[in-house]
Amino acid sequence: MGLCIRLLWLLIMIPFAAGVFGCGRDADRVVEPPPPDVTVSPPVEEEVTDNLEFTGTTAALESVEIRARVKGFLDRKNFEPGSKVKAGDLLFVIDRRPFKAKVDQAAATLESNKAKLELARVRAEKTKTLYATASVSELQLLEDEAKRGVEQGQVDMAKADLEAAQLDLDFTEVKTPLSGRVGVNQVDVGNLVGAGDYTLLTNVVNDDSVYVYFNISERDLLKYKRKYLERSAQGQEGSQEVKAFLALADEAGFPHEGIVDYLDPRTDPGTGTVRARAIFANKDGLLQSGLFARIRVPMETRKAFLVPDLAVGIDQRGQYVLVVNDRNVVDYRPVEVGQLVDRMRVIEKGVTLKDRIAVNGIQRARPGIKVNPIAGPSTAPSPAPGASQPAKP
């Protein structure tokens, strides 16, 4: 009877013990988390235009300071500051009366000297006739001829004085030598101008087109010259015209098109740069002198690999991308990068079209770990709002 009870007790305790020890082993087991999701996309191959980019400042096509060239009181102003004027337009008038009197005086002196010259000429001719008949001496003839020469000199001097007086009279009407936009008057009517110096009255700026001046580094200069010299040697149409595109401080693209019209023949040995200039039309008047500008000069169009710029990282070793291999493990891939094209980065070396580049969830992708790759949408570049695609060189 006692043996039966012990056997029954063992049969009850064995399953219970097995359950207790089994639960302990399950509690000690570590459950590994699933691989993190990472969006991947292959590089895209697109045509891109290699550009040289610079910063510069705008300058007016032409500008002139309008100054008083004679001394007098300012009598009249004939323009509104900021208005458009044409070459030859009258801007200021200086009191003309003193200068008109000098012109009249010089004219009278000229007429008097002409009369004296005529008298001297008649006398010299008469003396010459009398000398032929031995009625007068040779000395008398020479004196009369010399007097005629003196009177001729007096006439020439009087003509010069009259021209100078007339020139001063003309300068009382201050005109603009070029067309453009006139600035504010620096002197009010009634003030004395031209006393001691040539008083600045205003300025006129021709801004129908504007220049942009910028500096080219030695490396970019050589690239620029080799490219366009090559085009010229090949006889390509328009090889002498180098296009340039301009962007202002508040513009995302390069909407203004112009041409590079000047390159300094000398390199500054102190900075290793060359001064260059581009010209841009300014029909709407948006551009004005002194603005900061970004310049883009297209060089050549070629095929290139592009990846989203956010997918490119940088560390002490340089720039890199994270690539998911065929075992879904993240690899570190050093790359050489090029220019930025609509939020896409050109990759010069380091990737192929078969690579799966981590483009989203990069913070969860570390080299050497396994991930769950998710195919992302196409990463082909699309124009940014307001951006302007540069024309091909």
C-alpha positions in Angstrom: 0.0 0.0 0.0 2.8 2.5 0.9 4.7 1.6 -2.3 1.6 2.4 -4.4 1.3 5.8 -2.8 4.9 6.7 -3.4 4.6 5.6 -7.1 1.5 7.8 -7.5 3.3 10.7 -5.9 6.2 10.4 -8.3 3.9 10.3 -11.3 2.3 13.6 -10.1 5.6 15.4 -9.4 7.5 14.5 -12.6 5.4 16.6 -15.0 5.3 19.4 -12.4 9.1 19.4 -12.2 9.5 19.3 -15.9 7.2 22.3 -16.3 9.1 24.2 -13.7 12.6 23.6 -15.2 11.3 24.1 -18.7 10.0 27.6 -17.8 13.4 28.6 -16.5 15.1 27.7 -19.8 12.6 29.8 -21.8 13.1 32.8 -19.6 16.9 32.7 -20.1 16.6 32.6 -24.0 17.5 36.0 -25.8 15.1 36.9 -28.6 17.0 38.8 -31.4 15.2 41.9 -32.9 14.4 41.8 -36.6 16.8 43.5 -39.0 16.0 47.3 -39.4 14.2 48.5 -42.5 16.4 50.5 -44.9 15.3 52.1 -48.1 17.7 51.3 -51.0 17.9 52.5 -54.5 20.5 52.1 -57.3 22.4 55.1 -58.7 20.8 56.7 -61.8 22.8 57.4 -64.9 21.9 60.8 -66.4 23.4 63.5 -68.6 24.9 66.2 -66.5 26.6 69.5 -67.4 29.9 70.1 -65.7 29.9 73.7 -64.5 32.4 76.2 -63.1 30.9 78.3 -60.4 32.1 81.7 -59.0 30.9 84.6 -56.9 31.2 88.2 -58.1 29.7 91.6 -58.0 27.7 93.5 -60.5 28.7 96.8 -62.1 27.0 99.2 -64.5 27.7 99.0 -68.2 28.6 102.7 -68.2 28.5 105.4 -65.6 29.6 109.1 -65.6 29.9 111.8 -63.0 28.2 115.0 -64.2 30.3 118.0 -63.0 30.3 121.7 -63.5 33.0 122.8 -65.9 32.6 126.5 -65.4 32.2 128.7 -62.4 28.7 130.2 -61.9 25.4 130.1 -60.0 23.2 127.1 -60.7 20.1 128.5 -62.5 18.0 125.5 -63.4 17.6 121.7 -63.0 15.7 119.9 -65.8 15.2 116.3 -64.5 13.7 114.1 -61.8 16.1 112.0 -59.8 15.9 108.3 -60.8 14.4 109.0 -64.2 15.6 107.8 -67.6 17.6 110.3 -69.7 19.0 110.1 -73.2 22.5 111.2 -74.4 22.5 114.9 -75.0 19.6 115.7 -72.7 19.9 119.0 -70.7 20.3 118.4 -67.0 21.4 121.7 -65.5 21.8 125.3 -66.6 24.4 127.6 -65.0 23.7 131.4 -65.3 24.6 132.2 -68.9 24.8 136.0 -68.8 28.4 136.5 -67.7 29.6 134.0 -70.3 27.4 135.5 -73.1 29.0 138.9 -72.4 32.4 137.4 -72.7 31.4 135.9 -76.1 30.2 139.2 -77.3 33.3 140.9 -76.1 35.6 138.4 -77.8 33.5 138.7 -81.0 33.9 142.5 -81.0 37.7 142.2 -80.4 37.9 139.8 -83.4 36.1 142.1 -85.7 38.4 145.0 -84.6 41.5 142.9 -85.3 40.1 141.8 -88.6 39.7 145.5 -89.6 43.3 146.3 -88.5 44.5 143.3 -90.5 42.8 144.5 -93.6 44.3 147.9 -93.2 47.7 146.4 -92.7 47.2 144.2 -95.8 46.2 147.2 -98.0 49.2 149.2 -96.7 51.6 146.4 -97.4 50.3 145.9 -100.9 50.7 149.7 -101.6 54.2 149.7 -100.2 55.1 146.8 -102.4 53.8 148.6 -105.5 55.8 151.8 -104.6 58.9 149.7 -103.8 58.7 148.4 -107.4 59.1 152.0 -108.7 61.8 152.8 -106.1 59.5 155.3 -104.4 60.0 153.8 -100.9 62.9 152.0 -99.2 63.2 148.3 -98.7 63.0 149.0 -94.9 59.6 150.5 -95.3 58.4 147.5 -97.2 59.7 145.1 -94.6 58.1 147.1 -91.8 54.7 147.1 -93.5 54.9 143.3 -94.2 55.8 142.7 -90.6 52.9 144.8 -89.4 50.6 142.8 -91.5 51.9 139.6 -89.9 51.4 141.1 -86.4 47.8 141.9 -87.2 47.2 138.4 -88.6 48.5 137.0 -85.3 46.1 139.3 -83.4 43.2 138.0 -85.5 44.2 134.4 -84.8 44.4 135.1 -81.0 41.0 136.9 -81.1 39.5 133.8 -82.9 40.9 131.5 -80.1 39.5 133.8 -77.4 36.1 133.8 -79.0 36.2 130.0 -79.3 37.2 129.7 -75.6 34.4 132.1 -74.6 31.9 130.2 -76.7 33.0 126.9 -75.2 32.5 128.3 -71.6 29.1 129.5 -72.7 28.2 126.0 -74.0 29.4 124.5 -70.7 26.7 126.5 -68.9 24.3 124.0 -70.3 25.2 120.7 -68.6 24.2 117.7 -70.7 24.5 114.0 -70.2 27.0 112.3 -72.5 25.2 108.9 -72.3 21.8 107.4 -71.9 20.8 105.8 -68.6 19.3 106.5 -65.2 20.1 109.8 -63.6 20.9 110.0 -59.9 19.9 112.6 -57.3 21.2 116.2 -57.7 24.1 116.9 -55.4 23.6 120.7 -55.6 20.4 122.7 -55.4 19.5 125.6 -57.7 21.0 128.9 -56.6 24.3 127.6 -55.3 27.7 128.6 -56.7 29.3 125.7 -58.5 32.7 125.3 -60.2 34.5 127.5 -57.7 38.0 126.0 -57.1 37.0 122.6 -58.5 34.7 120.9 -60.9 31.6 120.5 -58.6 29.8 117.1 -58.7 26.2 117.8 -59.8 24.9 114.3 -60.3 25.7 111.0 -62.0 24.2 108.9 -64.8 24.3 105.1 -65.0 23.6 103.0 -68.0 22.0 99.8 -66.7 20.4 98.5 -69.8 23.0 95.7 -69.4 25.3 95.0 -66.4 28.7 93.5 -66.0 29.6 90.9 -63.4 33.2 90.8 -62.3 34.6 87.6 -60.7 37.9 85.9 -60.1 38.9 82.5 -61.6 41.4 80.2 -59.9 44.4 78.9 -61.7 42.9 75.3 -61.8 39.6 76.5 -63.2 41.3 78.9 -65.6 43.3 76.0 -67.2 40.1 73.9 -67.4 38.2 76.8 -69.0 40.9 77.6 -71.5 41.6 74.0 -72.5 37.9 73.3 -73.1 37.2 76.4 -75.2 40.5 76.3 -77.1 39.6 72.7 -78.0 36.2 73.8 -79.3 37.8 76.6 -81.3 40.4 74.2 -82.8 37.5 71.8 -83.8 35.8 74.7 -85.5 32.6 74.3 -83.5 29.9 76.9 -84.1 29.9 79.6 -81.5 33.2 78.5 -80.1 34.2 82.1 -79.3 31.0 82.8 -77.3 31.1 81.5 -73.8 27.8 81.4 -72.0 27.3 82.3 -68.4 24.4 82.2 -66.0 23.7 84.5 -63.1 21.8 84.0 -59.8 21.1 86.8 -57.3 21.1 86.3 -53.5 17.4 85.4 -53.4 17.3 83.1 -56.4 17.6 79.3 -56.2 18.4 78.7 -59.9 20.4 80.6 -62.5 17.7 82.4 -64.5 19.8 85.2 -66.1 21.7 84.2 -69.3 24.7 86.2 -70.6 28.2 85.7 -72.0 31.7 85.9 -70.7 33.1 88.9 -72.7 36.5 89.5 -71.0 39.3 87.6 -69.4 42.4 89.4 -68.0 45.5 88.3 -69.9 47.5 88.4 -66.7 47.3 86.1 -63.6 47.7 87.9 -60.2 50.8 86.2 -58.7 49.7 87.1 -55.2 46.4 85.3 -55.4 46.8 83.0 -58.3 43.6 84.2 -59.9 42.5 85.9 -63.1 39.9 88.7 -63.3 37.0 87.8 -65.6 33.8 89.6 -66.7 30.4 88.5 -68.0 27.7 90.7 -69.4 24.0 90.3 -68.9 20.9 92.0 -70.4 18.9 94.0 -67.9 15.6 94.8 -69.7 13.5 94.6 -66.6 15.9 96.7 -64.5 16.3 94.0 -61.8 20.0 94.1 -61.8 21.9 97.1 -60.5 25.5 98.0 -59.7 27.0 96.5 -56.5 24.9 93.4 -56.1 26.3 90.0 -54.9 26.0 87.4 -57.7 26.7 83.8 -58.3 28.0 82.9 -61.8 27.8 79.5 -63.5 29.8 78.8 -66.6 28.9 75.4 -68.3 31.8 73.4 -69.6 30.7 70.0 -71.1 27.8 67.5 -71.0 28.5 63.9 -70.1 26.9 60.7 -68.6 27.4 60.4 -64.8 26.1 58.4 -61.8 23.9 60.3 -59.4 22.7 59.5 -55.9 20.6 61.6 -53.4 22.9 64.1 -51.7 21.6 62.9 -48.3 22.9 59.4 -49.0 26.5 60.7 -49.1 28.3 60.9 -45.7 31.7 62.2 -44.6 34.1 61.1 -41.9 37.9 61.2 -41.3 38.5 58.9 -44.2 36.6 61.1 -46.7 33.2 60.8 -48.3 31.3 57.5 -48.5 28.0 55.8 -49.2 26.4 52.8 -47.5 25.8 49.9 -49.9 23.6 46.8 -49.0 25.2 43.7 -50.5 23.5 40.5 -51.8 23.5 39.1 -48.2 21.6 42.2 -47.0 24.7 43.3 -45.0 25.7 47.0 -45.0 29.1 47.8 -46.6 31.1 51.0 -46.3 32.0 52.3 -49.7 34.4 55.3 -50.2 33.4 57.5 -53.2 34.7 60.5 -55.1 31.9 63.0 -55.6 31.3 65.8 -58.1 28.9 68.6 -58.3 25.3 68.9 -57.0 22.5 68.6 -59.5 19.0 69.3 -58.2 19.6 67.7 -54.8 21.4 64.8 -56.5 25.2 64.3 -56.0 27.4 63.2 -59.0 29.5 60.2 -58.0 32.7 60.1 -60.0 34.1 56.9 -58.6 33.0 54.1 -56.2 29.5 52.9 -57.3 27.9 50.9 -60.1 24.4 50.7 -61.4 24.0 47.3 -59.6 24.7 48.7 -56.2 21.9 49.2 -53.7 22.6 52.5 -52.0 21.0 53.2 -48.6 19.0 56.4 -49.2 16.6 56.3 -46.2 16.9 55.0 -42.7 20.7 55.5 -42.9 20.9 56.2 -39.2 19.9 52.6 -38.6 22.3 51.2 -41.1 25.8 50.6 -39.8 28.6 48.8 -41.7 28.6 45.1 -40.9 25.0 44.7 -39.7 22.2 42.9 -41.5 19.2 45.0 -42.7 15.9 44.5 -44.4 16.3 46.4 -47.7 13.2 48.0 -49.1 13.2 49.2 -52.7 12.6 52.9 -52.9 11.2 55.1 -55.7 13.3 56.4 -58.6 15.9 58.9 -57.5 16.1 60.5 -60.9 16.8 64.3 -60.5 13.9 66.7 -61.0 14.2 70.4 -61.4 13.8 72.3 -58.1 11.1 75.0 -58.0 12.3 78.1 -59.7 15.5 76.5 -60.8 16.8 77.1 -64.3 18.7 74.4 -66.2 21.8 75.7 -67.8 22.1 75.5 -71.6 24.6 73.1 -72.9 27.9 74.6 -73.9 
